[in-house]
């Protein structure tokens, strides 16, 4: 325990993970209190068939998102904080929009949950993952945020297979949200647009200097200089 406390004091940027406490409380509060007033649907949604095999990349998001954060937390502080800014800002904007523009879907199709194991798992997923608070899609926005971080990280500059694998996984995750009828094309579009817009802020505006003048400056530790792994 003493070793963990020492490591946290030496690496205060890891405390950015505390954002998930706020996120989970806010998300489930919205799920419980907010009823969708805007039901979203695109003609393109009807052209996309239900396919239970997309449950695999859909669930991969639950590893991709926290896994990438954990990796960069240990390997490259600056990349980690950029990913946190890109991803967490997007999540916060989505939660705010869900509150002021409560939305939902009516896209789910009937299927035999006993057809195979994946169908049984999709039925289980639909039981707790309601088609509300969907636009912009946090699933899509954060999956793209992870891939953008990987593509721009100096650690992977000479690792094209890693960058290719990250891109393919991101595309599959995005597609999975539509093939499982968890999200509309509309949700996906706005999720992508949101992250692309925030990536311009993340990589082209001095947001780090601005945050270092706030109480959040502790995330950079004693020095605001780079603390990255050897290239």
C-alpha positions in Angstrom: 0.0 0.0 0.0 2.8 2.4 0.9 4.4 1.7 -2.6 1.1 2.5 -4.3 0.7 5.8 -2.4 4.3 6.7 -3.3 3.8 5.9 -6.9 0.6 8.0 -7.0 2.4 11.0 -5.4 5.1 10.7 -8.0 2.6 10.3 -10.9 -0.3 12.5 -10.0 -1.5 12.4 -13.6 -3.1 9.0 -12.8 -5.7 10.8 -10.8 -7.3 11.9 -14.0 -9.0 8.4 -13.8 -11.2 9.9 -11.0 -13.2 11.5 -13.8 -15.0 8.1 -14.2 -16.5 8.6 -10.8 -18.3 11.7 -12.1 -19.1 10.1 -15.4 -20.7 7.0 -14.0 -22.8 8.9 -11.5 -23.9 11.4 -14.1 -24.6 8.7 -16.7 -26.7 6.5 -14.5 -28.5 9.5 -13.0 -29.5 10.5 -16.5 -30.6 6.9 -17.3 -32.9 7.0 -14.2 -34.3 10.5 -14.4 -34.4 11.6 -18.1 -37.1 10.3 -20.5 -36.2 10.7 -24.2 -38.2 13.4 -26.0 -36.5 13.1 -29.3 -36.6 9.7 -31.1 -33.9 9.5 -33.7 -34.0 7.6 -37.0 -32.3 7.7 -40.3 -33.4 6.0 -43.6 -30.0 4.5 -43.6 -30.7 2.7 -40.4 -33.2 0.5 -42.1 -30.6 -0.6 -44.7 -28.3 -1.9 -41.9 -29.2 -5.5 -40.9 -29.0 -6.8 -37.4 -25.9 -9.0 -36.9 -25.1 -10.5 -33.6 -21.4 -11.1 -34.5 -20.8 -7.4 -34.1 -21.2 -8.0 -30.3 -17.5 -9.0 -30.3 -16.1 -5.6 -31.4 -18.9 -3.8 -29.5 -17.7 -5.4 -26.3 -14.0 -4.8 -27.3 -14.7 -1.1 -26.5 -14.8 -2.0 -22.8 -11.2 -3.1 -23.1 -10.0 -0.6 -25.7 -11.0 2.5 -23.9 -9.7 1.9 -20.3 -6.8 -0.3 -21.7 -5.4 2.5 -23.8 -5.7 5.0 -20.9 -3.9 2.6 -18.6 -1.1 1.9 -21.1 -0.4 5.6 -21.7 -0.7 6.4 -18.0 2.4 4.2 -17.4 4.2 4.9 -20.7 3.7 8.5 -21.6 2.2 11.1 -19.3 1.7 13.8 -21.9 -0.1 11.4 -24.3 -2.2 10.1 -21.5 -3.3 13.6 -20.5 -4.1 14.5 -24.1 -6.2 11.4 -24.5 -8.0 12.2 -21.2 -8.7 15.7 -22.4 -10.0 14.5 -25.8 -12.1 11.7 -24.4 -13.4 13.2 -21.2 -14.3 16.5 -22.8 -16.3 14.6 -25.4 -18.0 12.5 -22.7 -18.9 15.6 -20.7 -20.4 17.3 -23.8 -22.4 14.2 -24.5 -23.8 14.0 -21.0 -24.7 17.7 -21.2 -26.6 17.2 -24.5 -28.4 14.2 -23.1 -29.7 16.4 -20.3 -30.9 19.3 -22.5 -31.9 17.2 -25.5 -32.9 13.8 -24.1 -33.0 11.4 -27.0 -33.5 7.8 -27.8 -34.0 5.1 -30.4 -36.7 2.8 -31.7 -34.5 0.6 -33.9 -34.3 -2.7 -32.2 -35.5 -5.7 -34.2 -36.9 -9.0 -33.1 -34.5 -11.9 -33.0 -34.4 -15.4 -31.5 -32.2 -15.0 -28.4 -31.7 -18.8 -28.3 -30.3 -19.0 -31.8 -26.7 -19.0 -30.6 -24.6 -17.8 -27.7 -24.0 -14.3 -29.2 -27.8 -13.8 -29.6 -28.2 -14.7 -25.9 -25.5 -12.2 -25.0 -27.1 -9.5 -27.1 -30.4 -10.0 -25.4 -28.6 -9.7 -22.1 -26.9 -6.5 -23.3 -30.2 -5.0 -24.4 -31.7 -5.7 -21.0 -29.4 -3.2 -19.2 -28.2 -1.0 -22.0 -31.3 0.9 -22.8 -31.8 2.8 -26.2 -31.7 6.2 -24.5 -29.1 9.0 -24.2 -27.6 7.9 -27.5 -26.7 11.0 -29.5 -23.9 11.8 -29.8 -22.7 8.3 -29.3 -20.1 8.1 -26.4 -19.2 4.6 -27.6 -18.2 6.0 -31.0 -16.7 9.3 -29.8 -14.4 7.6 -27.3 -13.4 4.8 -29.6 -12.3 7.4 -32.2 -10.5 9.4 -29.4 -8.5 6.3 -28.6 -7.5 5.7 -32.2 -6.5 9.4 -32.8 -4.3 9.2 -29.7 -2.6 6.0 -31.0 -2.1 7.5 -34.4 -0.5 10.7 -33.0 1.5 9.1 -30.2 5.3 9.2 -30.8 5.6 5.7 -29.3 3.9 4.2 -32.3 5.4 6.4 -35.0 7.4 3.5 -36.4 4.9 0.8 -35.6 2.5 0.8 -38.6 0.9 -2.5 -37.6 -0.1 -1.1 -34.2 -1.6 1.9 -35.8 -3.3 -0.2 -38.5 -4.7 -2.5 -35.8 -6.0 0.4 -33.8 -7.7 1.9 -36.8 -9.4 -1.4 -37.8 -10.6 -2.0 -34.3 -12.0 1.5 -34.1 -13.9 1.0 -37.4 -15.3 -2.3 -36.2 -16.5 -0.7 -32.9 -18.2 2.1 -34.8 -19.9 -0.4 -37.2 -20.9 -2.6 -34.3 -23.1 0.1 -32.7 -25.2 0.2 -35.9 -25.3 -3.5 -36.7 -26.5 -4.3 -33.1 -29.1 -1.5 -33.4 -27.6 0.2 -30.3 -27.1 3.4 -32.2 -28.4 5.2 -35.3 -26.3 6.5 -38.1 -27.2 10.0 -36.7 -25.6 9.1 -33.3 -22.5 7.8 -35.1 -22.2 10.9 -37.3 -22.3 13.3 -34.4 -20.0 11.2 -32.2 -17.4 11.2 -35.0 -17.8 14.9 -35.7 -17.5 15.7 -32.0 -14.2 13.9 -31.5 -12.8 15.3 -34.7 -13.6 18.8 -33.6 -12.1 18.2 -30.2 -9.0 16.7 -31.7 -8.3 20.1 -33.3 -8.4 21.7 -29.9 -6.4 18.9 -28.3 -3.5 19.0 -30.8 -3.6 22.6 -32.0 -4.6 24.8 -29.1 -2.7 25.5 -25.8 -5.3 24.0 -23.5 -2.6 22.4 -21.4 -1.2 25.8 -20.5 -4.7 27.0 -19.6 -5.3 24.0 -17.3 -1.9 24.4 -15.7 -3.2 27.8 -14.3 -6.2 26.0 -12.6 -6.4 23.6 -9.6 -5.9 20.8 -12.2 -2.3 21.8 -12.6 -1.4 19.0 -10.0 -1.9 16.5 -12.9 1.4 17.7 -14.4 3.3 17.2 -11.1 6.2 19.4 -10.1 7.2 20.0 -13.6 5.1 20.7 -16.7 7.9 19.4 -18.9 7.7 16.1 -20.9 7.7 12.8 -19.1 7.6 10.3 -21.9 9.1 7.0 -22.6 12.2 6.8 -24.8 11.4 7.0 -28.5 
